[in-house]
Amino acid sequence: MASGSVTTSSDVIAPPAGQIARRFAELANARRRALVPYITAGHPDAARTIELIHGLADAGADVIELGLPFSDPMADGPIIQASSQRALELGMHFDLLLDLVARAKSDVPIVLFSYLNPVIAAGSDALIRASEAGFSGVLITDLPVGADPDRESWFGEGPLAFIRLVAPTTPQARMKEIAAHGSGFVYLISRLGVTGVRDDMPAELPATVAQLRASTTLPVCVGFGVSRPEQAASVARIADGVVVGSAIVRAAGQSVDQAVALAASLRAAIDAA
């Protein structure tokens, strides 16, 4: 930098763990809600995963969750299970996942979405390598608060924002505890069960979101079952972000263009809410 030049806030590159917080702060200032699509790494294949990352960003995604395929995805419904199986058959694994993200060079924050075992198997430097590849956050589906304090510290003290999950039946005291051990945003599961496309949203969802909002200052994003623009709009009226997984993955199985078109329709509905 030349002597005497001034560095503005827009010139400062946020550290990986801070990129998600920065994105939500920008959205809050603009009075907008986040679109958070989920895709499975390696589905339909590696090349189209990179195309999806770019296409979803162009369609208005604010954060992208990129799932690491796992052989026993207990929390996933049939659509994401099938995408994981396809990706595993094509040879997707942790190091290839990092390569995809490094090649994508996305300006949109990307969250590593995974079960615990694959990340542990990747080694003690897994989170550092993920950060260096371009990830901004990590979400582990099967590591509840208090289950393994040492492992939770590894994630919480690492270079990535540690996004935590909250179930719809969680008591408020537990909500506060979960959120206090996370960063970036809190992912509220809209309903019990596995991921998948649903026809309606739970009637009790607004009350659950309000309870979680009263328990944390972190942004609240809602997922599980959101698949159509009108559903995304209804969630956007009560939450800070809308997570859409199975519907995007299903569309991606048809073509990148269909997935991107769906994301664009969701973006428009969220902005109009």
C-alpha positions in Angstrom: 0.0 0.0 0.0 1.4 3.4 -0.9 2.4 5.7 1.8 -0.3 8.0 3.0 -3.1 5.9 1.5 -6.2 5.3 3.6 -7.7 1.8 4.2 -11.5 1.8 4.3 -13.7 -0.8 5.8 -14.4 -2.2 2.4 -10.7 -2.7 1.8 -10.3 -4.9 4.8 -10.6 -8.7 4.1 -12.4 -10.3 7.0 -10.9 -13.5 8.5 -12.7 -16.6 7.4 -14.6 -17.0 10.7 -15.7 -13.3 10.4 -17.0 -13.4 6.9 -20.4 -14.9 7.8 -20.9 -12.3 10.6 -20.0 -9.6 8.2 -22.4 -10.9 5.6 -25.3 -10.9 8.1 -24.4 -7.5 9.3 -24.6 -6.2 5.8 -28.0 -7.8 5.3 -29.3 -6.4 8.6 -28.2 -2.9 7.5 -30.0 -3.4 4.2 -33.1 -4.9 6.0 -32.7 -8.0 3.9 -32.9 -11.7 4.8 -30.4 -14.3 3.8 -30.8 -17.1 1.3 -28.7 -20.1 2.4 -28.9 -22.9 -0.2 -27.4 -26.3 0.5 -25.7 -28.5 -2.1 -23.8 -31.8 -1.8 -20.2 -31.7 -2.9 -19.6 -34.0 -5.9 -23.3 -34.0 -6.9 -24.1 -34.3 -9.8 -20.3 -34.3 -10.2 -17.3 -32.3 -9.2 -17.3 -29.9 -12.2 -21.0 -29.1 -11.8 -20.5 -28.5 -8.1 -18.3 -25.6 -9.0 -20.8 -24.4 -11.5 -23.5 -24.6 -8.8 -21.5 -22.5 -6.4 -21.0 -19.8 -9.0 -24.6 -20.0 -10.2 -26.1 -19.9 -6.7 -23.9 -16.9 -5.9 -25.1 -15.1 -9.1 -28.7 -16.0 -8.1 -28.4 -14.2 -4.8 -27.2 -16.7 -2.3 -25.7 -15.0 0.8 -24.2 -18.1 2.3 -23.8 -21.6 0.7 -23.8 -24.8 2.7 -21.6 -27.4 1.0 -22.2 -30.9 2.3 -19.4 -33.5 2.7 -20.9 -36.8 1.6 -21.2 -39.5 4.3 -22.1 -43.1 4.1 -24.5 -43.0 7.0 -26.4 -39.7 6.8 -28.8 -40.2 9.7 -30.4 -36.7 9.6 -30.9 -36.6 5.8 -33.9 -37.6 3.8 -34.0 -39.6 0.6 -33.0 -36.7 -1.7 -29.8 -35.7 0.1 -29.1 -39.4 0.9 -29.2 -40.2 -2.8 -27.0 -37.2 -3.7 -24.4 -38.3 -1.1 -24.4 -41.8 -2.4 -23.9 -40.6 -5.9 -21.0 -38.3 -4.8 -19.3 -41.1 -2.9 -19.6 -43.4 -5.9 -17.8 -40.7 -7.9 -15.0 -40.6 -5.3 -15.8 -37.4 -3.4 -13.8 -37.1 -0.1 -12.5 -34.4 2.2 -9.5 -33.4 0.2 -11.4 -33.3 -3.0 -14.0 -31.1 -1.3 -11.3 -28.7 -0.3 -10.0 -28.7 -3.9 -13.5 -27.8 -5.2 -13.8 -24.8 -2.9 -10.3 -23.6 -3.6 -11.0 -23.8 -7.4 -14.4 -22.1 -7.0 -12.9 -19.0 -5.4 -16.3 -17.9 -4.2 -17.0 -14.4 -2.8 -20.0 -15.9 -1.0 -19.2 -17.5 2.4 -19.2 -21.3 2.3 -20.1 -23.5 5.3 -18.6 -27.0 5.5 -21.7 -29.1 6.4 -20.7 -32.5 7.7 -21.2 -35.3 10.1 -18.4 -35.6 12.8 -16.6 -38.7 11.7 -15.4 -37.5 8.2 -13.9 -34.3 9.7 -12.1 -36.2 12.5 -10.8 -38.7 9.9 -9.4 -35.8 7.9 -6.8 -35.1 10.7 -6.0 -32.6 13.4 -5.4 -29.9 10.8 -8.7 -30.4 9.0 -10.2 -27.1 10.0 -7.1 -25.1 9.2 -6.9 -26.7 5.7 -10.6 -26.0 5.2 -10.1 -22.4 6.1 -7.1 -22.1 3.7 -9.2 -23.6 0.9 -11.9 -21.0 1.3 -14.4 -22.2 3.9 -15.8 -19.6 6.3 -17.8 -21.8 8.6 -18.5 -25.4 9.8 -21.7 -27.1 10.8 -21.5 -30.6 12.4 -24.9 -32.3 12.5 -24.1 -34.9 15.2 -22.2 -33.0 17.8 -24.7 -31.6 20.4 -23.5 -29.1 23.0 -22.0 -31.0 25.9 -21.5 -34.3 24.1 -17.7 -33.9 23.7 -16.3 -30.7 25.2 -12.8 -31.3 23.9 -14.0 -31.8 20.4 -16.4 -28.9 20.6 -13.4 -26.7 21.8 -11.5 -27.8 18.7 -14.3 -26.5 16.5 -15.1 -23.5 18.6 -11.5 -22.3 18.8 -10.7 -23.0 15.2 -10.5 -20.6 12.2 -14.1 -21.2 11.1 -17.4 -20.0 12.4 -19.0 -22.8 14.4 -22.7 -23.0 13.4 -24.9 -24.8 15.9 -28.2 -26.6 15.4 -31.3 -26.0 17.5 -34.3 -28.4 17.4 -37.9 -27.1 17.5 -38.5 -28.9 20.8 -35.5 -27.3 22.6 -36.3 -25.6 25.9 -35.3 -21.9 26.0 -32.5 -22.5 28.6 -31.0 -25.0 26.3 -31.4 -22.7 23.3 -29.3 -20.1 25.2 -26.6 -22.7 26.0 -26.4 -23.9 22.4 -26.2 -20.4 21.0 -23.5 -19.4 23.5 -21.3 -22.2 22.1 -21.7 -21.1 18.5 -20.9 -18.3 16.1 -21.9 -17.1 12.6 -25.6 -17.9 12.9 -27.9 -20.4 14.6 -29.6 -23.0 12.4 -33.1 -23.7 13.6 -34.5 -27.0 12.4 -38.2 -26.2 11.6 -39.5 -29.7 12.3 -38.4 -33.0 13.8 -37.3 -35.8 11.5 -35.0 -35.8 8.5 -34.4 -33.3 5.7 -36.8 -33.2 2.8 -39.4 -31.3 0.8 -42.6 -30.5 2.7 -46.0 -29.1 1.7 -46.4 -26.8 4.6 -44.5 -25.1 7.5 -45.2 -25.9 11.1 -47.8 -23.7 12.7 -45.7 -23.3 15.8 -42.6 -22.1 13.9 -43.1 -18.3 14.5 -43.3 -18.9 18.3 -40.2 -21.1 18.2 -38.3 -18.5 16.2 -39.3 -15.8 18.7 -38.1 -18.0 21.6 -34.7 -18.5 19.9 -34.4 -14.8 19.1 -34.9 -14.0 22.8 -32.1 -16.5 23.6 -29.3 -15.2 21.4 -27.9 -12.2 19.5 -26.8 -14.4 16.6 -28.8 -14.4 13.4 -31.4 -17.1 13.2 -31.7 -19.2 10.0 -34.5 -21.7 9.5 -34.3 -24.9 7.4 -35.8 -28.4 6.9 -38.7 -28.5 4.6 -38.5 -25.2 2.9 -38.8 -25.9 -0.8 -41.1 -23.3 -2.5 -40.9 -19.5 -2.9 -44.0 -18.9 -0.8 -42.6 -21.0 2.0 -39.3 -19.1 1.8 -41.2 -15.8 2.0 -43.1 -16.9 5.1 -39.9 -17.9 6.9 -38.2 -14.7 5.8 -40.9 -12.7 7.6 -39.8 -14.2 11.0 -36.2 -15.2 10.6 -32.9 -13.7 9.5 -32.2 -16.4 6.9 -33.9 -19.2 4.9 -32.0 -22.5 4.4 -33.1 -24.6 1.4 -31.5 -28.0 0.8 -33.5 -30.9 -0.6 -35.3 -28.8 -3.2 -32.0 -27.3 -4.5 -30.3 -30.7 -4.5 -33.3 -32.3 -6.4 -33.2 -29.5 -9.0 -29.4 -29.9 -9.3 -29.9 -33.5 -10.2 -31.9 -32.3 -13.2 -29.5 -29.5 -14.2 -27.4 -26.7 -12.9 -29.8 -24.2 -14.6 -32.8 -25.6 -12.8 -31.1 -25.3 -9.4 -30.1 -21.7 -10.2 -33.5 -20.8 -11.4 -35.1 -22.2 -8.2 -32.6 -20.2 -6.1 -33.4 -17.0 -8.1 -37.2 -17.6 -7.5 -36.5 -18.1 -3.8 -34.4 -14.9 -3.7 -37.2 -12.9 -5.3 -39.7 -14.3 -2.8 -37.5 -13.6 0.2 -36.9 -10.0 -1.0 -40.6 -9.4 -1.5 -41.6 -10.8 1.9 
